[in-house]
Amino acid sequence: MTADDHVWVVVLAGGIGSRFWPVSTPERPKQLLPLASERPLIVDTMERASAIAPQERVRILAGLHLAEPFRAALTGLPFDTYWIEPQARGTAPVLAWAAHRLVEIDPDAVMVSLHADHLIEPLDAYRDTVRAAVEVATRDELLVCIGVRPDRVETGYGHVEPGDPIDLDGPARAYRVRAFHEKPDADTAQRYMDEGYFWNTGIFVWKASVLLQELERHAPEIAAHLPLLDESDEAFFEAVPVSVIDRAVMERSERVGTVAATFTWDDVGSWEALSRTRTANGAGNVLVGEAHAVDSSGNVVFCEEGSVVLFGVEDLVVVRTDETTMVLPRERAAELKTLLAELDGDT
């Protein structure tokens, strides 16, 4: 057996995608929407997953309410492709749970953890980068984060500070991680870009057994509950605290590396992202659905029902569903969670 025979892909697909409200809802989250291409994000993600591992070693992690919509979008997948998390507790518990299950199936399992809401091109470069990360994770037993070199100042992404280089065959470049840095202000993001930091893509590669070791060492608040999985998945998820893998393990561990991506990447995280994932017209308007813009520029329009007509306006996000029409300045698209909190407070 080669190392490739132990590579498994887990797809984190349980998020709500509240920054794409009102189109994205808990019942139909953004993973099921055509935000990066003409296909749902989950379809694009599974195509990438199949470039890394055969179908029988790919698992989708999501709540029970999403299993049927995913099956409708992804026809022909076997039932055991879906690992149903009893409740959403954040990425640290669900990845700990997945690692525990994988070690039971394959003690030498190497996990490639993907999110279901990324835009990545081209596929060949993506596959080569992941293979390099698998080499580092297997040979050096490191937790590996794939990083992307910034092409703009970005305050919405976490950044990775590379340290000493790691030897690799081929063109890929790998480094020990000196530190992770959370979302910076604009001046700090410019400095990070100038000093050669990477964006943290949230694409992780590690031996499942190594992740479990690092959870024991750095996140006992999660690891202490893993024995409950012998009782039931529900018992574990009921007991474990909400946490994210970056803070619970990656920022605490000394066994962390990064591989520099050779592909282009975008976290399709808010309506503003459509200006990068979809083609704009000559006036810089991105128009999806029955949408028209006259004497208008720099707008993002997503129309599911009816039609939208813009006249003489600039730099807006306009979203229309069968129940809701939302209009806001593009510069405030990332603040949708604040808007939703205000709306909830009014009800």
N, C-alpha and C positions, 0 to 999 in steps of 0.2 A: 504493500500500500504506500502511496505517496502522500505528502501533506495535503494535496488537493482532495484526496479521498475523505478527509476529515473536515472540510470546510462546510459550514452551515450558514445560511442567511436567515436572520430574523428581521422582520419588517415591523417597525413601530407604527401602528395604524389606528390607534385609539383616540387620538386628539380630537378636539371639537372644532378648532379653527375659527375662534370667535372674531379674529381680525378680518374675516371674510363675511361677517354678518352683513346683510340679512340672507344671503344666499346659503352660507354655511350655517348649519344648525346641528344640535346633537343627533338628530335623526338622520341628517344627510350632511356630514361634515365635508370639509374641503377635499379630502382624499377622493371623494366621488365626483368632484367637479372638474371640468376641462379648463384648468387655470394656467397650465404651462404649455398645453398643446390642444389639439381638438379632441383628445381622449382624456378620461378621468386620470387624475394624478396617480391613483393606485395601479392603473394599467401600465403607465410608464414605469413606475417603480418595480413592478413585477418583471417587466422586460429586462430591467437592469439586474434584478436578482438572478434571473435565469442565465445571465452572462457570467455569474460568479460560481453558481452551484446548480446541480441538476434539481429538477422540480421536487424530487423526494426529499431533498435536504433544504427546503425553503419553508419557513413558517411565518404566518401573519399573526401578530399579537394585537388583539382588539377585543372590545366588549361583545357580549352576545347579541346586542341589538344591531351590530354592524355586520354580523356574519351573513345574513341573507342578502343585504345590498351588495356586499362584496362578491358573493357567489353569482349574483346577476351580472356584475361587471366583469368578473373573471371566470368565465365558463370553463368547465372541464377540470378544475382543480380537485384533487381528492379531499375528502372530508378532513383528514388529519393535517392538512395544510394550515388549518385554523386552530390556534391555541387561544382559548377564550379566557381572558382575565376577568375574574369575578367582579372586580371594581377597579376604577382608575385610581392609582396611588402614586403616579409619577414614574419616571423612567428608571430610577434605581430599583424599586421593588420588582417591576416587571422584567427587567433584565436579569436580576438575581434569580427570579423564578425560572426564566428561560434557561439560564446557565445551569441551574440545578437539574432541570429536566434533560438538558442535552448531555450532561455528564453521565446520567443514568443510561442514556441510549448509546453514547459514544464517549468513553473516558478521554479520548484525545481530541475532542471536538474543538474546532476553531470557529468562533462566532464572528460573523460580519453583521453589525447592527446598522440598519438603514432606516431613515425616516421616509414616510410616504408622501412628502410634500416638497421634494427637491426637483430642480431642473438641472440636468447634467448632460453635457455634450463634450466630445463625442464618446460613443460607447466603448470603442477600443481603448482609448486613453484611460477611461474609467476602470476598465477591467485590469489593465496593466498596473495602475496605481494600487488597486485593491490587492492584487497578487503580491506586490512589493510589501504592502502592509502585513499580509499573511506571513511572508517570509520573516519579517522582523518579529511579529508576535509569536511565531513558532520557534524560531532559533534563539531569540533573546528573552523570551517569556516576558514581554512587555505588554502593557495596555497601550494600544496604538490609536491615536486620533489622526484622521486624515485632515490636513490643513490646505487651505487655498490662499495663494498670494493675492492680496487685495488689488483691485483695479480702480478703486475709488475710496474716498473717506466714508466709512460706514460706522455709525454709532449704534446700530441695532444688532450687531453681531459680537459674540465673544471672540477674543483674540488669543493666539497661542504664541508664547515666546520661545523660539527654538534655542537649544543649547548646543552641546557637542555633537558633531556629526556621527552617524552610525554607518558603518561600511555596508554597502549593498552592491550586488552585481547588477549591471545594466544602468540605464539612465536615471532611474529614480533616486531621489535625495531624501534621506531620513536623518532625524536628529533626536537626541534626548530632549524632553520638554523641561525647560527651566521654570516656567510658570504659566498658568492660565490667568487671563484678565477678563473680567466681565465687561459688559457693554460700556465703552468709554464715551466721554464727551468729544466734540469734534476736534479740538486741538490735540487731545491725547490720541485719538484715532489717526490723525495725520502723522504724529510722531511714530506710532506703531508701524504705520505703512512705510515711513522713511527708514525705520530701523530693521525692516525685513521680517516683521511678525506675520503670522498667518491668521486668516479667519478660521475659527473652529466650526467645521461643517456639521459636527455631531454624528459623523460616520465613524464608528469605532470598530476595531478588530482586536480580538484577544482570544487566547485559549480560555474556554469556559472554566476550566479548573483554576487558572490564574486569577480570573475575576473573582471567583469564590474565595480564594486565599486573601485577596486584597479587601474584599468585603469583611472578612473576619478581622483583618488587621485595622482597617480604617473606618468601617461602618458597622460596628457591632449592634447598633440599633436596628439594623436590617438583618444581619447574619444570625442574630440570636433567635429570630423567628423562623429561619429556614427549616428546622426540624418539624415545625407544624405542617409542612408539606407532606409528611408521612401520614398525617391525619386527613388533611384536605387542602386543596388550593384556597378554598374560602377562608379557612382558619388563618392561613398565612396572610392573605390580603386584608383580613379584618384587623389583624394585630399590628401589621407593619406601619410605620409612619409614612406620610407623604414626603417624598424626596426625589431629587434629580441626580442622575449618575455623575454629572460633572462635579457637583459640590460634595456628594457623598463619598466619591472614590477618586476621580481623576485629579482634583485639586489637592488631595491629601497624599496620594501615593507617590513614592519615589520611582516606581517601575513604569514610567510613562514615556512613550516616544511619539513622534509625529512623522508622517510621510507627506511630502509636498505633492499635491495633486498636479497632474498634467492635463486635467480637463477643466472646462469652465463649469461653474457651479452657481446656483442661486437658490436661496432659501425662499420659497414662495410663501412669504409670511404675512403679507398685507396686500391691499388693493394696489398700492404703489408698485408692487412687483410686476403687475401686468405691463407696465411701461417698459420692462426689460424682457418679459417672456413672450409678449405678443408684438406683432408688427404694427408700427404706427403709420398713419397716413402722412402726407406732405406737411401738414400743419402740426404734427406731433400728437394727434389724437389717436388713442387706442379704442377701437369700437368693436365690441363683441355683441352679437345679436342684432336686432332691428334698431340700429342706432344711427343717427345722422348729426353731423356737426357743421354748422354754417357760420362763417366768420368767427370761428372759435379755434383755440389752440391749446395744446398741452393737457387735454382732458382724458380721463379714463372712464369709459362707459361700459357697463356690463348689464345687458338687458335680457332677461329670461322670458318675460311676458309683455305683449303689446309692443310699443315702440317708445323710443326716447329721442327728442329733438333738442339740440343745443343751438343757441343763437347768441353770438356776441359775448361768449364767456371764456374764461381761461382757467386752467389748472384746477379743475374740479374732479372729484370722483362722484359718479352718478351710478347707482345700482338700483335696478327695478326687478322685483319679483311679482308674483301674482297677488301678494298681500301688502308689500312694503316698497316704498321708494325712499332711498337715502341719498342725500346730497351733502358733501363736505369738501373742504379744501384739500387738495392732494397732500399738502405739507402736514396735515393732521391725520392722515390715513392710519398711522401706527397707533393712534390714540383711541381706537374703536372700543377697547375694553373699558375705557373711561366713560364713553358714551353709553355702553350697555349697562354699566353700573348706575348711571343717572336714570336711564329708562326704567330699570328695575326698581329704583327708589320711588319712581312716580306711580308704580302700580300697586 
